[in-house]
Amino acid sequence: MNTWQKVLSYLKSRVNPQGYETWLRPTRLRHANGDTLYVRVPSKEFDEWIRENFGGLIREALEASVDTYTLIKLAPWPARRWKCRYRLLMGEKMHDAQSAAEAYAMALLAALENAHEKS
């Protein structure tokens, strides 16, 4: 298990499942150089969101998982390497899409179909 996987494991138990699946699960360790981890994220928006909402927890995870302090650098990962750019978790269903609007539209359609099947 690499250092980033240890961080993700730590975060998984402290972040709500939807937040973890949407924002953290799509990240990948790009490489490590000394005490710096380079982590791939799908876009600049992911970079900003993760820093603002999970920065403190990531530091906490590093302190709990690693002997020496490690610096994390998030780097957007080109979209061509991803099957999807956006992932939305609603209930137990994951919706992958090329845009945020498409992901929400797919989730809304699925919710409407589910409601129609129940009636």
GIPE-V371901 format. One record per residue. N is the residue number from 1. NEAR is the number of other C-alpha atoms within 8 Angstrom. Layout:
n: (N N)
near: (NEAR NEAR)
This chain:
n: (1 2 3 4 5 6 7 8 9 10 11 12 13 14 15 16 17 18 19 20 21 22 23 24 25 26 27 28 29 30 31 32 33 34 35 36 37 38 39 40 41 42 43 44 45 46 47 48 49 50 51 52 53 54 55 56 57 58 59 60 61 62 63 64 65 66 67 68 69 70 71 72 73 74 75 76 77 78 79 80 81 82 83 84 85 86 87 88 89 90 91 92 93 94 95 96 97 98 99 100 101 102 103 104 105 106 107 108 109 110 111 112 113 114 115 116 117 118 119)
near: (4 5 8 10 8 11 12 10 8 9 12 10 7 6 8 8 7 8 9 12 10 11 11 10 8 9 10 8 10 8 7 9 7 4 9 10 14 13 14 12 14 13 12 9 6 11 12 8 10 11 8 7 7 9 9 7 8 10 8 8 12 11 10 6 9 9 5 6 8 9 7 8 8 9 11 11 9 8 10 5 6 8 6 9 12 10 11 11 11 9 4 5 6 8 11 10 11 9 8 8 6 9 15 9 8 9 11 8 8 8 8 8 8 8 8 7 6 5 4)
